[in-house]
């Protein structure tokens, strides 16, 4: 739900993608690092920093979507609940409340299960969103099965930094998800293939999409369950409180600029109500207020 690729797709192509439920309309992805190889790379990587204050924070705006790579090239730190590759951000200031959305796709049977840690101005943990607060979403015409969730906060002295990493407990777990074969059968109205759903291994490496959006009016977001933050290293009084440069392992993409209502119409014609709702949410966050109300009217009109 978070990708923001600029689309110029004929309706016939869109409907084919909606029906096929296999190939997302996006650029080719980098190869998946096998879970065992990624874990070995993590185990041998040195800790980048002596404290949370020394993490390489990069600024992020109140209307931005990033694709984050957690690879052996990413920084590593021990957060008290396990060493992990991570990405760290300085939240936008003087912009009011923002919505934080994350999507972690399941690729080749693997998943990066993130923990989100919010720090105050003194680099002390004040809020933690564990991976088990995120929701497993089934495949659609645009996306593979994935883990995703949203929460809101107001940046300021009590919430100034965001760190995304994977805890040791995260990596011990697995996630059950709907297979592409079952998704295809569901969309086509066919009998679903027998057998249990596959389980994704939680890996030390992977890709995740992060979206920060300024909140205006009612967004319908439900805050995720938060937990007490893990033990953290307190910065020494002599350490700098400044924001350090960040690694260039995350790439920025601008919000989508296509006709959301046309796409929602196509989803409704294909019978994919879930995708239509997802697109309406994305439209609202991209600056198209009233899309949810418009969709509600269309759904009401379709009800016998």
Backbone bond lengths (Angstrom), bond angles and torsions (degrees), N, CA, C in turn:
res aa  C-N    CA-C-N  psi(-1)  N-CA   C-N-CA  omega(-1)  CA-C   N-CA-C  phi
1 X - - - 1.449 - - 1.506 113.28 -
2 X 1.331 116.56 -7.69 1.452 119.52 -171.43 1.509 114.36 -106.02
3 X 1.324 117.60 -10.68 1.458 117.56 -177.12 1.508 110.11 -65.10
4 X 1.335 117.46 149.00 1.458 120.27 -174.62 1.521 109.96 -133.39
5 X 1.315 115.29 49.79 1.452 120.21 -179.90 1.516 109.65 -83.58
6 X 1.313 116.72 141.00 1.459 121.54 -179.90 1.520 108.39 -76.49
7 X 1.346 117.31 122.68 1.456 121.85 -174.92 1.520 110.65 -113.76
8 X 1.312 115.33 140.16 1.452 121.92 170.64 1.526 105.40 -138.09
9 X 1.338 116.66 77.74 1.451 122.60 -167.65 1.518 109.74 -115.68
10 X 1.333 119.49 128.55 1.456 120.97 174.14 1.521 109.91 -58.41
11 X 1.340 116.46 150.48 1.455 120.43 -178.11 1.516 111.58 -59.28
12 X 1.339 117.85 -37.89 1.465 120.26 179.83 1.522 111.21 -61.85
13 X 1.328 116.17 -39.52 1.462 120.07 177.66 1.515 110.90 -66.03
14 X 1.334 116.45 -41.37 1.452 120.93 178.88 1.520 111.06 -61.01
15 X 1.332 117.31 -46.37 1.458 120.68 -179.39 1.518 111.20 -64.03
16 X 1.341 116.92 -36.20 1.458 119.78 176.43 1.516 110.42 -61.95
17 X 1.326 115.72 -42.71 1.470 119.13 179.04 1.513 111.26 -65.84
18 X 1.346 116.66 -39.70 1.454 119.80 178.88 1.514 111.66 -62.61
19 X 1.333 116.33 -38.33 1.462 120.08 -178.98 1.515 111.80 -76.21
20 X 1.316 116.83 -36.62 1.458 119.73 -174.12 1.499 114.14 -73.42
21 X 1.350 117.22 -34.67 1.465 122.05 177.40 1.512 112.35 52.93
22 X 1.337 117.74 40.85 1.458 117.21 -178.89 1.511 113.18 -135.24
23 X 1.334 119.25 -43.78 1.450 121.16 -173.05 1.516 111.02 -112.49
24 X 1.333 119.46 107.69 1.461 120.64 177.95 1.517 111.37 -62.61
25 X 1.331 115.99 149.48 1.461 121.36 179.62 1.524 108.00 -85.03
26 X 1.338 116.30 80.53 1.452 119.66 -178.25 1.521 108.82 -156.37
27 X 1.316 115.64 173.41 1.459 120.92 -177.86 1.526 110.42 -67.20
28 X 1.343 118.33 155.14 1.465 121.28 178.07 1.516 110.87 -56.39
29 X 1.347 114.89 144.13 1.448 120.49 -177.83 1.517 110.62 -97.25
30 X 1.328 115.65 156.06 1.455 120.47 178.06 1.521 109.63 -71.27
31 X 1.329 118.01 155.64 1.464 121.13 -179.15 1.524 111.39 -60.45
32 X 1.325 115.42 147.58 1.455 121.32 177.55 1.524 110.14 -78.44
33 X 1.318 117.17 134.40 1.458 121.80 175.23 1.524 108.01 -82.72
34 X 1.330 119.85 123.50 1.463 120.62 179.26 1.520 111.42 -53.19
35 X 1.341 116.52 143.51 1.461 121.31 -173.67 1.520 112.36 -57.63
36 X 1.316 117.33 -43.25 1.469 119.49 -178.86 1.520 111.35 -64.95
37 X 1.334 116.42 -40.49 1.466 120.55 178.73 1.527 110.78 -64.83
38 X 1.324 117.15 -41.20 1.457 120.80 178.76 1.519 112.03 -65.01
39 X 1.331 116.81 -39.16 1.456 120.18 179.10 1.524 111.30 -67.01
40 X 1.325 116.64 -38.47 1.459 120.25 177.59 1.526 111.10 -64.73
41 X 1.346 116.03 -40.51 1.470 120.00 178.01 1.523 110.67 -63.23
42 X 1.337 116.75 -39.96 1.458 120.59 178.76 1.530 110.70 -65.10
43 X 1.324 116.74 -43.75 1.462 120.40 -176.96 1.524 112.07 -62.13
44 X 1.329 116.56 -33.61 1.464 120.04 -177.07 1.530 113.57 -90.93
45 X 1.326 117.32 -8.43 1.474 120.27 -177.45 1.521 110.98 -78.57
46 X 1.332 118.65 138.98 1.468 121.57 178.01 1.524 111.13 -76.46
47 X 1.314 115.54 153.11 1.461 121.62 175.79 1.528 108.13 -70.12
48 X 1.321 115.62 129.42 1.464 119.73 -175.04 1.515 113.43 -73.58
49 X 1.342 116.35 -25.49 1.456 117.78 -164.03 1.525 111.40 -144.25
50 X 1.324 116.00 151.75 1.454 121.65 -178.62 1.517 112.87 -84.80
51 X 1.326 118.05 -15.33 1.464 121.23 -178.84 1.519 109.24 -161.91
52 X 1.340 115.34 169.73 1.462 120.07 177.34 1.524 111.89 -62.92
53 X 1.307 117.54 -27.66 1.462 120.62 179.03 1.514 112.26 -68.29
54 X 1.327 117.14 -21.00 1.456 121.65 -177.20 1.526 113.76 -95.87
55 X 1.316 117.87 1.77 1.458 119.70 179.19 1.531 110.53 -64.07
56 X 1.323 118.48 150.09 1.478 120.92 179.96 1.530 111.41 -80.24
57 X 1.311 117.21 85.90 1.463 122.61 -179.95 1.528 110.56 -78.45
58 X 1.300 115.85 138.94 1.463 121.14 174.92 1.518 108.50 -120.88
59 X 1.330 118.43 143.52 1.469 119.88 -178.81 1.522 111.46 -71.98
60 X 1.306 115.71 148.59 1.460 121.93 175.86 1.513 107.79 -134.86
61 X 1.330 117.45 142.49 1.461 121.28 -176.50 1.520 110.68 -87.02
62 X 1.348 115.39 174.24 1.462 121.14 -178.58 1.518 112.55 -83.32
63 X 1.308 118.55 4.79 1.466 121.99 178.13 1.526 107.25 -149.22
64 X 1.320 116.40 75.99 1.462 120.09 -172.69 1.527 110.76 -148.56
65 X 1.317 115.56 145.23 1.463 122.02 175.96 1.519 108.58 -124.48
66 X 1.323 116.35 128.15 1.461 122.17 -177.57 1.519 110.60 -123.34
67 X 1.320 116.06 142.54 1.455 121.93 169.22 1.521 107.31 -101.70
68 X 1.314 116.71 116.88 1.456 122.60 -173.03 1.524 110.26 -105.30
69 X 1.332 116.22 132.58 1.454 122.10 177.49 1.524 109.82 -106.82
70 X 1.329 115.40 123.12 1.459 121.90 174.90 1.526 106.54 -104.64
71 X 1.319 115.47 92.71 1.456 123.13 -174.17 1.523 108.79 -130.10
72 X 1.337 117.53 174.69 1.467 119.34 175.80 1.527 113.97 -59.52
73 X 1.334 117.99 -13.51 1.464 120.88 177.05 1.539 111.38 -85.83
74 X 1.321 118.25 -10.92 1.463 121.58 179.71 1.530 109.94 -79.43
75 X 1.337 117.34 156.65 1.471 119.56 177.61 1.526 111.02 -67.16
76 X 1.334 116.21 158.81 1.462 123.52 -177.60 1.525 108.80 -127.35
77 X 1.338 116.06 141.21 1.473 120.16 176.10 1.523 108.66 -151.50
78 X 1.333 116.17 149.94 1.459 122.01 173.82 1.523 107.64 -92.92
79 X 1.341 116.30 113.31 1.456 121.40 -174.78 1.524 113.25 -93.36
80 X 1.314 117.85 11.33 1.452 120.83 -179.61 1.507 112.95 94.02
81 X 1.328 117.83 -23.75 1.462 122.16 174.74 1.527 109.93 -118.87
82 X 1.332 115.58 26.87 1.451 121.07 176.96 1.516 112.53 125.90
83 X 1.319 114.98 149.33 1.466 120.69 176.03 1.526 108.83 -78.99
84 X 1.336 117.03 145.25 1.466 119.74 -175.17 1.521 110.88 -155.92
85 X 1.340 116.02 150.44 1.454 120.71 161.49 1.528 106.57 -66.37
86 X 1.329 117.65 146.76 1.462 118.65 -175.32 1.523 111.02 -150.42
87 X 1.337 114.52 167.88 1.458 124.10 169.81 1.521 107.03 -132.71
88 X 1.334 117.57 138.68 1.463 121.31 -175.68 1.523 110.50 -129.75
89 X 1.343 116.86 142.19 1.460 121.55 -173.54 1.517 111.54 -136.82
90 X 1.326 115.57 147.29 1.462 123.18 168.32 1.527 106.59 -94.30
91 X 1.321 116.88 119.41 1.457 121.38 -175.18 1.529 111.13 -71.80
92 X 1.334 116.68 152.72 1.473 119.81 -179.59 1.521 110.68 -66.03
93 X 1.335 115.84 141.84 1.459 120.68 -178.80 1.522 110.46 -109.33
94 X 1.332 115.32 156.94 1.472 122.53 175.88 1.523 111.87 59.56
95 X 1.335 117.08 32.93 1.461 120.59 178.47 1.519 112.50 -121.08
96 X 1.335 118.52 3.38 1.450 120.62 -177.18 1.519 111.28 76.10
97 X 1.339 117.50 -168.30 1.464 120.73 -176.86 1.527 112.29 -66.12
98 X 1.333 115.35 149.86 1.460 121.18 178.10 1.523 108.80 -131.84
99 X 1.322 115.71 155.87 1.456 122.34 172.51 1.521 108.32 -100.11
100 X 1.320 116.56 132.00 1.454 123.15 176.47 1.523 107.49 -107.46
101 X 1.317 117.52 120.91 1.470 122.10 179.89 1.517 109.57 -122.69
102 X 1.326 116.26 137.60 1.463 121.12 177.91 1.523 109.37 -129.54
103 X 1.326 115.67 143.77 1.459 122.55 174.97 1.516 108.40 -136.23
104 X 1.323 116.51 125.08 1.459 121.89 179.15 1.527 108.49 -120.44
105 X 1.343 118.90 108.38 1.462 120.82 -175.70 1.525 112.32 -76.09
106 X 1.315 115.58 149.68 1.460 121.63 172.03 1.523 107.69 -88.67
107 X 1.328 116.24 119.33 1.459 121.72 -177.66 1.519 109.41 -129.12
108 X 1.325 115.92 128.23 1.470 121.51 178.12 1.524 111.12 53.01
109 X 1.329 116.46 39.35 1.454 120.77 177.39 1.512 114.75 73.33
110 X 1.338 117.71 15.26 1.459 121.90 -178.81 1.531 110.96 -125.39
111 X 1.321 115.27 156.73 1.455 121.52 -176.60 1.520 109.40 -148.78
112 X 1.336 116.56 135.16 1.463 121.11 169.28 1.520 106.86 -91.02
113 X 1.341 116.82 108.93 1.468 121.94 -177.82 1.524 108.60 -92.92
114 X 1.323 118.10 105.90 1.467 120.01 -171.04 1.524 114.10 -87.24
115 X 1.305 115.36 149.89 1.453 123.87 163.93 1.526 106.92 -111.55
116 X 1.331 117.07 133.70 1.461 121.66 -179.96 1.522 108.58 -108.09
117 X 1.310 115.75 127.76 1.453 122.24 -176.46 1.520 109.42 -120.25
118 X 1.336 116.91 123.44 1.461 122.41 178.52 1.528 108.20 -101.48
119 X 1.340 116.18 132.31 1.458 122.46 -179.47 1.528 110.33 -116.07
120 X 1.322 115.81 151.05 1.460 119.26 175.74 1.527 110.30 -86.67
121 X 1.323 116.39 -172.91 1.466 120.82 -175.91 1.519 112.33 -65.15
122 X 1.334 117.23 -21.38 1.462 121.63 178.64 1.534 111.15 -94.12
123 X 1.337 116.87 11.88 1.464 123.01 178.56 1.528 112.16 65.40
124 X 1.323 116.52 30.21 1.459 120.93 175.93 1.531 109.63 -101.11
125 X 1.340 118.70 135.29 1.468 121.16 178.72 1.524 111.40 -62.56
126 X 1.331 116.35 129.96 1.457 121.18 179.18 1.527 112.35 -122.42
127 X 1.317 117.23 -15.36 1.464 120.52 -178.58 1.518 108.95 -157.40
128 X 1.333 115.62 139.80 1.455 120.22 177.59 1.517 108.89 -131.93
129 X 1.333 116.42 132.08 1.462 122.73 174.66 1.522 107.10 -111.44
130 X 1.329 118.38 105.57 1.464 120.40 -177.54 1.521 111.85 -77.20
131 X 1.323 115.42 161.83 1.468 120.15 -176.82 1.520 112.22 -63.89
132 X 1.348 117.77 -28.87 1.461 118.10 -178.11 1.526 112.40 -75.39
133 X 1.356 117.74 -1.43 1.460 120.97 171.60 1.525 111.97 -83.41
134 X 1.328 116.70 -14.90 1.458 120.53 -178.60 1.526 110.30 -81.17
135 X 1.314 115.51 158.10 1.464 121.70 -175.63 1.521 110.73 -105.81
136 X 1.330 116.02 137.56 1.460 120.71 175.00 1.523 108.14 -81.68
137 X 1.323 116.58 125.81 1.466 121.38 178.73 1.518 109.87 -110.94
138 X 1.324 116.41 140.31 1.458 120.87 -178.35 1.527 110.43 -77.68
139 X 1.332 117.75 163.50 1.475 120.40 -179.23 1.525 111.81 -63.09
140 X 1.336 115.70 148.33 1.458 122.66 172.24 1.520 107.59 -131.22
141 X 1.339 115.94 -176.39 1.461 118.83 179.82 1.507 113.41 -66.20
142 X 1.342 117.79 -20.00 1.457 121.21 -177.99 1.521 113.14 -103.96
143 X 1.311 118.28 -20.58 1.454 120.29 -170.35 1.518 111.48 -140.31
144 X 1.326 114.61 149.64 1.455 120.17 170.73 1.520 108.48 -78.07
145 X 1.337 116.93 175.73 1.459 119.94 173.53 1.527 108.14 -56.96
146 X 1.327 117.31 145.82 1.450 119.15 -173.68 1.529 110.09 -157.91
147 X 1.308 114.35 166.52 1.453 123.45 174.25 1.520 106.47 -108.27
148 X 1.327 117.06 130.70 1.457 117.89 -177.75 1.524 110.85 -151.18
149 X 1.321 114.96 159.17 1.456 120.38 178.38 1.510 111.55 -171.59
150 X 1.329 115.45 168.76 1.459 122.37 -176.68 1.522 109.85 -140.75
151 X 1.303 117.01 147.97 1.454 121.29 169.10 1.525 107.57 -153.35
152 X 1.309 115.94 166.64 1.459 119.85 -177.29 1.522 110.02 -125.17
153 X 1.322 114.96 155.10 1.459 122.25 175.68 1.524 108.73 -157.86
154 X 1.321 115.35 166.46 1.464 121.22 176.37 1.519 108.50 -113.65
155 X 1.333 118.18 107.53 1.465 120.04 -179.87 1.522 111.82 -59.34
156 X 1.315 114.72 142.93 1.451 121.40 -179.80 1.515 109.14 168.45
157 X 1.313 118.05 -164.50 1.470 120.12 -178.91 1.521 113.62 -57.22
158 X 1.352 116.96 -28.64 1.466 120.27 -178.85 1.522 112.98 -91.94
159 X 1.314 117.64 -2.85 1.471 121.54 178.18 1.525 107.60 -159.39
160 X 1.324 116.25 86.02 1.461 119.82 -171.04 1.524 113.85 -114.75
161 X 1.339 117.33 -19.30 1.463 120.38 -176.92 1.526 110.29 -135.82
162 X 1.333 115.30 151.38 1.458 121.95 178.32 1.521 108.74 -130.44
163 X 1.334 116.31 130.07 1.463 122.17 177.39 1.522 108.40 -122.33
164 X 1.328 116.43 134.82 1.460 121.85 178.03 1.527 108.26 -118.09
165 X 1.319 116.01 124.56 1.458 120.98 -178.61 1.524 108.80 -151.25
166 X 1.321 117.54 -178.17 1.460 122.39 178.20 1.520 108.58 -125.27
167 X 1.317 117.41 121.86 1.455 120.90 -177.78 1.527 110.68 -78.46
168 X 1.316 114.93 165.52 1.467 119.49 177.31 1.523 110.70 -61.99
169 X 1.320 117.35 -37.32 1.457 120.75 176.95 1.522 111.27 -65.77
170 X 1.344 116.68 -38.30 1.469 120.25 175.64 1.522 110.24 -54.69
171 X 1.319 116.24 -45.46 1.470 120.64 -172.19 1.527 113.11 -76.85
172 X 1.318 117.57 -13.35 1.462 119.77 176.79 1.529 111.76 -80.93
173 X 1.326 116.98 -19.32 1.463 121.26 -173.41 1.530 111.53 -89.73
174 X 1.330 115.51 171.29 1.462 123.29 172.05 1.527 107.74 -132.82
175 X 1.323 116.43 163.71 1.463 121.55 -178.46 1.522 110.22 -129.18
176 X 1.331 116.61 127.37 1.462 121.75 176.06 1.525 109.14 -80.83
177 X 1.337 116.44 138.97 1.459 120.34 -178.92 1.519 110.78 -147.00
178 X 1.323 116.07 160.75 1.456 121.44 -179.29 1.528 110.30 -77.25
179 X 1.316 116.98 131.10 1.464 121.14 -179.38 1.519 110.41 -73.57
180 X 1.330 116.80 159.98 1.462 121.15 178.08 1.524 110.77 -64.00
181 X 1.358 116.74 -34.78 1.462 119.99 179.27 1.526 110.71 -63.28
182 X 1.321 116.53 -41.92 1.460 119.89 178.87 1.528 110.38 -69.36
183 X 1.333 116.98 -39.04 1.463 120.27 178.46 1.527 110.85 -62.97
184 X 1.332 116.61 -41.56 1.462 120.67 178.76 1.525 110.41 -61.91
185 X 1.349 116.22 -44.51 1.461 120.02 179.80 1.528 110.82 -63.44
186 X 1.334 117.42 -39.17 1.452 120.86 -179.50 1.520 111.29 -63.61
187 X 1.333 116.99 -44.72 1.463 120.77 -178.51 1.523 111.24 -67.57
188 X 1.328 116.46 -37.80 1.461 121.08 -178.91 1.529 113.79 -81.40
189 X 1.332 117.04 -7.30 1.456 119.52 -178.27 1.513 112.78 75.60
190 X 1.334 117.19 25.29 1.455 122.02 -178.85 1.527 110.17 -96.92
191 X 1.321 115.93 168.08 1.460 120.37 175.91 1.521 109.29 -67.56
192 X 1.311 116.59 132.72 1.456 119.99 -178.98 1.530 110.72 -71.27
193 X 1.315 116.88 142.21 1.475 119.46 179.81 1.523 110.14 -63.61
194 X 1.349 116.81 146.96 1.470 119.66 -179.37 1.525 111.48 -72.99
195 X 1.316 114.57 170.01 1.458 119.61 176.37 1.510 112.57 102.63
196 X 1.323 116.41 159.79 1.466 120.59 -178.95 1.526 111.60 -73.38
197 X 1.319 115.88 160.03 1.453 120.83 175.56 1.530 109.81 -68.33
198 X 1.331 117.66 148.60 1.468 119.82 176.79 1.523 110.76 -68.85
199 X 1.325 115.94 162.33 1.462 122.07 177.57 1.521 108.97 -120.98
200 X 1.330 115.47 129.83 1.462 120.73 179.46 1.526 109.49 -86.57
201 X 1.320 115.66 135.07 1.462 121.73 174.96 1.526 108.75 -78.24
202 X 1.303 117.67 136.49 1.461 121.58 176.15 1.523 108.68 -83.40
203 X 1.329 115.91 120.18 1.461 121.73 -173.37 1.524 111.42 -108.87
204 X 1.327 114.85 161.20 1.464 120.83 177.34 1.519 111.71 -76.06
205 X 1.331 116.70 -18.89 1.466 122.09 -179.14 1.522 110.07 -118.57
206 X 1.320 115.57 165.14 1.457 119.94 177.74 1.512 110.86 157.80
207 X 1.323 115.18 -171.33 1.461 122.79 -179.39 1.519 109.14 -126.12
208 X 1.311 116.05 143.76 1.463 121.09 -178.55 1.520 108.72 -142.62
209 X 1.321 116.55 144.71 1.459 121.24 175.96 1.516 109.34 -105.27
210 X 1.318 115.94 128.45 1.464 122.88 178.85 1.518 108.98 -114.90
211 X 1.321 116.61 130.27 1.468 121.10 176.36 1.526 109.37 -125.26
212 X 1.313 115.73 131.21 1.462 122.46 173.50 1.521 107.20 -115.59
213 X 1.321 117.03 125.31 1.461 120.72 -177.45 1.521 109.56 -134.64
214 X 1.326 116.55 133.66 1.455 121.61 176.94 1.521 109.57 -66.34
215 X 1.314 116.92 135.05 1.461 121.28 -178.36 1.526 110.37 -89.62
216 X 1.333 115.57 124.53 1.464 121.84 175.35 1.511 107.75 -130.86
217 X 1.308 116.97 116.66 1.455 119.63 -179.09 1.511 111.17 73.53
218 X 1.322 116.25 -159.23 1.459 123.29 -176.67 1.512 110.11 -87.30
219 X 1.324 117.43 115.97 1.463 121.19 -179.89 1.506 112.22 -98.05
220 X 1.329 118.39 -10.35 1.447 119.98 -178.61 1.513 113.57 74.81
221 X 1.337 118.32 12.38 1.460 120.87 -179.58 1.520 109.93 -77.66
222 X 1.314 116.03 137.87 1.449 121.83 174.74 1.510 108.73 -106.18
223 X 1.349 118.54 122.05 1.463 119.22 -178.40 1.513 111.33 -60.18
224 X 1.326 116.76 141.49 1.446 122.13 176.24 1.517 110.25 -74.59
225 X 1.338 115.55 157.88 1.447 120.63 175.37 1.515 109.17 -65.87
226 X 1.312 116.49 133.00 1.451 120.28 178.66 1.511 109.76 -112.55
227 X 1.307 114.84 158.38 1.455 121.18 -178.73 1.508 109.50 -127.16
228 X 1.316 115.07 165.34 1.456 118.65 175.95 1.514 109.15 -63.49
229 X 1.328 118.00 136.91 1.457 119.67 -178.02 1.515 111.08 -65.48
230 X 1.348 117.37 152.48 1.454 121.09 179.79 1.516 110.89 -72.73
231 X 1.333 116.25 166.10 1.463 118.43 174.95 1.516 110.45 -56.74
232 X 1.316 117.27 137.44 1.464 120.69 -177.39 1.511 109.23 -132.17
233 X 1.303 114.37 157.75 1.453 120.18 178.32 1.521 109.17 -81.80
234 X 1.321 116.95 126.52 1.462 120.05 179.66 1.523 109.70 -82.25
235 X 1.331 117.57 135.26 1.456 119.36 -179.61 1.524 111.10 -68.55
236 X 1.306 115.40 142.80 1.459 119.89 176.13 1.516 109.09 -69.02
237 X 1.333 118.56 148.44 1.478 121.20 -177.56 1.509 112.98 -56.38
238 X 1.337 117.79 -26.58 1.458 119.80 -176.15 1.511 113.02 -83.88
239 X 1.339 116.73 -9.56 1.460 118.80 -175.84 1.521 110.52 -76.80
240 X 1.306 114.16 147.47 1.463 119.79 -178.53 1.512 110.48 -70.41
241 X 1.306 117.28 143.33 1.451 122.49 176.83 1.516 111.37 -97.27
242 X 1.311 117.94 8.84 1.458 121.63 -176.65 1.504 112.21 -74.32
243 X 1.304 116.11 166.61 1.452 122.31 177.95 1.514 109.09 -92.51
244 X 1.317 116.37 121.72 1.459 120.38 -177.91 1.510 110.48 -85.56
245 X 1.335 117.66 157.51 1.457 120.09 176.73 1.513 110.52 -60.95
246 X 1.323 116.40 150.28 1.459 121.16 -177.67 1.507 110.70 -107.03
247 X 1.344 117.44 156.62 1.455 120.32 176.27 1.515 110.74 -68.09
248 X 1.292 116.52 150.84 1.468 120.90 -177.29 1.510 110.27 -90.04
249 X 1.357 117.32 50.12 1.449 120.30 -179.08 1.512 112.00 -99.45
250 X 1.349 117.84 -2.49 1.450 120.78 177.43 1.513 108.84 -114.07
251 X 1.318 115.14 139.96 1.455 120.43 -178.66 1.506 109.14 -114.09
252 X 1.332 116.73 142.90 1.454 122.56 -176.29 1.513 110.03 -100.30
253 X 1.346 115.04 142.25 1.455 120.46 174.30 1.510 108.30 -134.60
254 X 1.314 117.48 144.44 1.453 121.95 -176.37 1.517 110.35 -83.54
255 X 1.349 115.79 161.30 1.453 120.14 -178.92 1.514 111.13 -61.84
256 X 1.322 114.30 149.44 1.464 120.67 -176.38 1.521 110.56 -62.86
257 X 1.341 115.42 152.31 1.450 120.77 -173.31 1.520 110.29 -129.50
258 X 1.347 116.33 33.14 1.454 118.00 -178.16 1.524 110.73 -106.69
259 X 1.324 117.41 176.94 1.459 122.96 -175.69 1.525 109.13 -81.11
260 X 1.326 117.11 98.56 1.459 121.04 -177.08 1.526 111.55 -62.18
261 X 1.317 117.72 -40.18 1.466 118.86 -176.19 1.524 111.56 -66.51
262 X 1.304 116.46 -34.10 1.472 119.68 175.93 1.521 110.08 -65.26
263 X 1.341 116.54 -41.75 1.451 120.58 178.38 1.527 111.01 -65.74
264 X 1.341 116.88 -39.78 1.462 120.33 178.45 1.517 110.38 -64.73
265 X 1.337 117.05 -41.27 1.463 120.30 175.94 1.527 110.85 -57.26
266 X 1.335 116.29 -43.22 1.456 120.11 -179.98 1.527 110.78 -63.56
267 X 1.336 116.63 -40.37 1.465 120.01 178.37 1.520 110.91 -63.74
268 X 1.337 117.12 -41.10 1.464 120.38 178.66 1.524 111.34 -64.32
269 X 1.339 116.61 -40.66 1.461 119.71 178.58 1.525 111.47 -63.96
270 X 1.347 116.02 -31.97 1.463 120.47 178.35 1.524 111.61 -82.50
271 X 1.333 117.60 -3.82 1.454 121.10 178.38 1.518 114.41 79.70
272 X 1.333 117.54 14.58 1.461 121.19 -177.69 1.529 108.87 -99.20
273 X 1.343 115.57 84.41 1.453 120.72 -178.01 1.527 110.71 -65.80
274 X 1.333 115.91 -37.45 1.464 119.57 -179.44 1.525 111.17 -59.73
275 X 1.342 116.75 -43.76 1.458 120.17 178.97 1.523 110.88 -65.53
276 X 1.342 116.69 -39.04 1.461 119.72 178.55 1.524 110.77 -60.25
277 X 1.330 117.05 -43.92 1.464 120.72 177.97 1.521 111.23 -64.08
278 X 1.321 115.89 -39.29 1.466 121.30 179.47 1.533 110.47 -63.04
279 X 1.329 116.48 -43.90 1.463 120.69 179.24 1.526 111.32 -65.79
280 X 1.329 116.76 -36.53 1.463 119.67 177.95 1.524 111.00 -64.49
281 X 1.333 116.60 -41.03 1.465 119.78 176.18 1.514 110.80 -61.67
282 X 1.327 116.33 -43.86 1.464 120.71 -179.35 1.527 110.78 -63.60
283 X 1.332 116.21 -39.35 1.464 120.24 179.68 1.527 111.28 -63.15
284 X 1.332 116.35 -43.99 1.471 119.82 179.36 1.525 110.54 -60.28
285 X 1.330 117.21 -42.43 1.455 120.25 -178.74 1.522 112.25 -70.82
286 X 1.337 116.51 -21.41 1.464 120.39 -178.70 1.522 112.31 -93.11
287 X 1.328 117.21 9.88 1.456 119.54 175.23 1.515 114.46 94.96
288 X 1.338 117.61 29.60 1.468 121.85 177.79 1.529 109.10 -121.93
289 X 1.350 117.52 71.66 1.466 120.39 -178.48 1.519 111.57 -63.00
290 X 1.325 115.87 149.21 1.453 121.39 179.33 1.513 113.67 93.04
291 X 1.335 118.21 -5.03 1.467 120.06 -177.60 1.523 110.92 -67.50
292 X 1.333 117.27 -40.15 1.463 119.16 179.23 1.523 111.32 -63.40
293 X 1.338 116.60 -42.29 1.466 120.06 178.87 1.526 110.45 -63.89
294 X 1.334 116.61 -40.45 1.464 120.92 177.66 1.523 110.76 -61.75
295 X 1.331 116.80 -42.77 1.459 120.40 179.00 1.524 110.50 -66.32
296 X 1.333 117.40 -39.57 1.464 120.33 179.27 1.524 111.17 -60.21
297 X 1.332 116.48 -39.15 1.468 120.08 177.80 1.520 110.98 -64.49
298 X 1.329 116.98 -40.09 1.468 120.38 -179.68 1.535 110.67 -67.54
299 X 1.332 115.59 -40.63 1.463 118.88 178.97 1.524 110.77 -66.07
300 X 1.339 116.41 -38.43 1.461 119.86 178.30 1.518 110.77 -64.79
301 X 1.335 116.60 -37.80 1.457 120.49 179.43 1.520 111.91 -67.22
302 X 1.356 116.64 -27.87 1.454 120.71 -179.70 1.516 112.50 -80.65
303 X 1.354 117.46 -16.15 1.452 121.07 -177.74 1.522 109.48 -73.98
304 X 1.370 118.15 128.08 1.460 120.51 -179.52 1.520 112.62 -61.34
